């Protein structure tokens, strides 16, 4: 039982970390695009 719980915790935390990095990367892309538009005008 403990082994199953630990496996689920590890999988869940891995997914949470991956999602956080993805969202952070998307925010950096949007920020970069906004800066490019500002520089063009």
MMTF fields as JSON, N, C-alpha, C and O atoms, coordinates in Angstrom:
{
  "mmtfVersion": "1.0.0",
  "mmtfProducer": "UNKNOWN",
  "numBonds": 163,
  "numAtoms": 164,
  "numGroups": 41,
  "numChains": 1,
  "numModels": 1,
  "chainsPerModel": [1],
  "groupsPerChain": [41],
  "chainIdList": ["A"],
  "bondAtomList": [4, 2, 8, 6, 12, 10, 16, 14, 20, 18, 24, 22, 28, 26, 32, 30, 36, 34, 40, 38, 44, 42, 48, 46, 52, 50, 56, 54, 60, 58, 64, 62, 68, 66, 72, 70, 76, 74, 80, 78, 84, 82, 88, 86, 92, 90, 96, 94, 100, 98, 104, 102, 108, 106, 112, 110, 116, 114, 120, 118, 124, 122, 128, 126, 132, 130, 136, 134, 140, 138, 144, 142, 148, 146, 152, 150, 156, 154, 160, 158],
  "bondOrderList": [1, 1, 1, 1, 1, 1, 1, 1, 1, 1, 1, 1, 1, 1, 1, 1, 1, 1, 1, 1, 1, 1, 1, 1, 1, 1, 1, 1, 1, 1, 1, 1, 1, 1, 1, 1, 1, 1, 1, 1],
  "groupList": [{"groupName": "UNK", "atomNameList": ["N", "CA", "C", "O"], "elementList": ["N", "C", "C", "O"], "formalChargeList": [0, 0, 0, 0], "bondAtomList": [1, 0, 2, 1, 3, 2], "bondOrderList": [1, 1, 2], "singleLetterCode": "X", "chemCompType": "L-PEPTIDE LINKING"}],
  "groupTypeList": [0, 0, 0, 0, 0, 0, 0, 0, 0, 0, 0, 0, 0, 0, 0, 0, 0, 0, 0, 0, 0, 0, 0, 0, 0, 0, 0, 0, 0, 0, 0, 0, 0, 0, 0, 0, 0, 0, 0, 0, 0],
  "groupIdList": [1, 2, 3, 4, 5, 6, 7, 8, 9, 10, 11, 12, 13, 14, 15, 16, 17, 18, 19, 20, 21, 22, 23, 24, 25, 26, 27, 28, 29, 30, 31, 32, 33, 34, 35, 36, 37, 38, 39, 40, 41],
  "secStructList": [7, 2, 2, 2, 2, 2, 2, 2, 2, 2, 2, 2, 2, 2, 2, 2, 2, 2, 2, 2, 2, 2, 2, 2, 2, 2, 2, 2, 2, 2, 2, 2, 2, 2, 2, 2, 2, 2, 2, 2, 7],
  "xCoordList": [0.828, 0.0, 0.87, 0.61, 1.89, 2.777, 3.496, 3.72, 3.848, 4.552, 3.667, 4.148, 2.376, 1.445, 1.27, 1.229, 1.169, 1.0, 2.239, 2.124, 3.404, 4.648, 4.783, 5.252, 4.377, 4.425, 3.496, 3.875, 2.291, 1.349, 1.853, 1.674, 2.47, 3.023, 4.149, 4.212, 5.026, 6.123, 5.611, 6.092, 4.644, 4.086, 3.376, 3.542, 2.603, 1.884, 2.816, 2.581, 3.87, 4.802, 5.589, 5.903, 5.902, 6.596, 5.728, 6.213, 4.45, 3.533, 3.364, 3.29, 3.302, 3.145, 4.364, 4.228, 5.543, 6.77, 6.84, 7.222, 6.476, 6.49, 5.489, 5.793, 4.315, 3.294, 3.753, 3.519, 4.394, 4.867, 5.901, 5.851, 6.826, 7.842, 7.221, 7.667, 6.212, 5.551, 4.851, 4.954, 4.145, 3.438, 4.439, 4.209, 5.531, 6.55, 7.16, 7.413, 7.395, 7.946, 6.974, 7.377, 5.689, 4.672, 4.584, 4.43, 4.679, 4.641, 5.853, 5.732, 6.997, 8.197, 8.042, 8.483, 7.424, 7.189, 6.248, 6.497, 5.176, 4.223, 4.897, 4.679, 5.699, 6.417, 7.38, 7.497, 8.055, 8.985, 8.249, 8.722, 7.114, 6.321, 5.826, 5.827, 5.412, 4.945, 6.077, 5.858, 7.263, 8.408, 8.747, 9.112, 8.632, 8.915, 7.921, 8.303, 6.656, 5.635, 5.894, 5.773, 6.252, 6.553, 7.734, 7.711, 8.75, 9.939, 9.641, 10.28, 8.679, 8.344, 7.526, 7.533, 6.835, 5.965, 6.623, 6.015],
  "yCoordList": [-1.196, 0.0, 1.258, 2.203, 1.256, 2.421, 2.62, 3.749, 1.518, 1.597, 2.251, 3.056, 1.906, 2.5, 3.994, 4.786, 4.366, 5.781, 6.575, 7.665, 6.042, 6.741, 6.867, 7.89, 5.836, 5.892, 6.982, 7.754, 7.051, 8.084, 9.481, 10.412, 9.634, 10.932, 11.341, 12.498, 10.424, 10.731, 11.1, 12.056, 10.347, 10.647, 12.001, 12.807, 12.248, 13.522, 14.712, 15.741, 14.583, 15.694, 15.918, 17.058, 14.856, 14.998, 15.743, 16.619, 15.396, 16.086, 17.551, 18.417, 17.829, 19.211, 20.043, 21.193, 19.474, 20.201, 20.443, 21.529, 19.446, 19.593, 20.647, 21.446, 20.666, 21.654, 23.056, 24.008, 23.19, 24.501, 25.041, 26.213, 24.202, 24.647, 25.003, 25.947, 24.272, 24.562, 25.908, 26.696, 26.18, 27.451, 28.599, 29.658, 28.401, 29.445, 29.727, 30.884, 28.694, 28.875, 29.593, 30.435, 29.264, 29.932, 31.406, 32.257, 31.714, 33.111, 33.875, 35.041, 33.239, 33.895, 34.151, 35.19, 33.227, 33.424, 34.594, 35.413, 34.68, 35.779, 37.105, 38.1, 37.123, 38.34, 38.759, 39.946, 37.812, 38.105, 38.677, 39.625, 38.114, 38.619, 40.031, 40.876, 40.293, 41.632, 42.648, 43.775, 42.266, 43.169, 43.453, 44.578, 42.456, 42.64, 43.614, 44.449, 43.502, 44.411, 45.833, 46.786, 45.978, 47.302, 47.941, 49.14, 47.171, 47.698, 48.08, 48.978, 47.408, 47.672, 48.958, 49.572, 49.349, 50.542, 51.799, 52.868],
  "zCoordList": [0.0, 0.0, 0.0, -0.744, 0.829, 0.904, -0.43, -0.866, -1.061, -2.347, -3.415, -4.213, -3.428, -4.387, -4.141, -5.082, -2.886, -2.538, -2.941, -3.5, -2.663, -3.024, -4.54, -5.038, -5.271, -6.731, -7.248, -8.129, -6.71, -7.124, -6.781, -7.566, -5.64, -5.247, -6.19, -6.607, -6.527, -7.448, -8.837, -9.446, -9.334, -10.658, -10.631, -11.547, -9.608, -9.493, -9.394, -10.027, -8.606, -8.472, -9.768, -10.111, -10.476, -11.759, -12.765, -13.481, -12.819, -13.726, -13.34, -14.211, -12.052, -11.598, -11.967, -12.384, -11.817, -12.163, -13.66, -14.097, -14.448, -15.907, -16.351, -17.237, -15.764, -16.132, -15.75, -16.494, -14.616, -14.174, -15.16, -15.532, -15.579, -16.524, -17.867, -18.519, -18.287, -19.552, -19.501, -20.441, -18.421, -18.271, -18.198, -18.782, -17.496, -17.394, -18.767, -19.105, -19.55, -20.894, -21.807, -22.608, -21.691, -22.508, -22.137, -23.014, -20.865, -20.429, -20.96, -21.336, -20.992, -21.53, -23.022, -23.513, -23.754, -25.188, -25.436, -26.32, -24.666, -24.823, -24.496, -25.187, -23.466, -23.087, -24.191, -24.495, -24.782, -25.869, -27.073, -27.701, -27.389, -28.52, -28.234, -29.129, -27.03, -26.662, -26.768, -27.212, -26.372, -26.477, -27.937, -28.279, -28.792, -30.201, -30.84, -31.66, -30.464, -30.98, -30.494, -31.264, -29.215, -28.67, -29.386, -29.663, -29.685, -30.361, -31.807, -32.356, -32.425, -33.825, -33.992, -35.058, -32.947, -33.076, -32.615, -32.666]
}
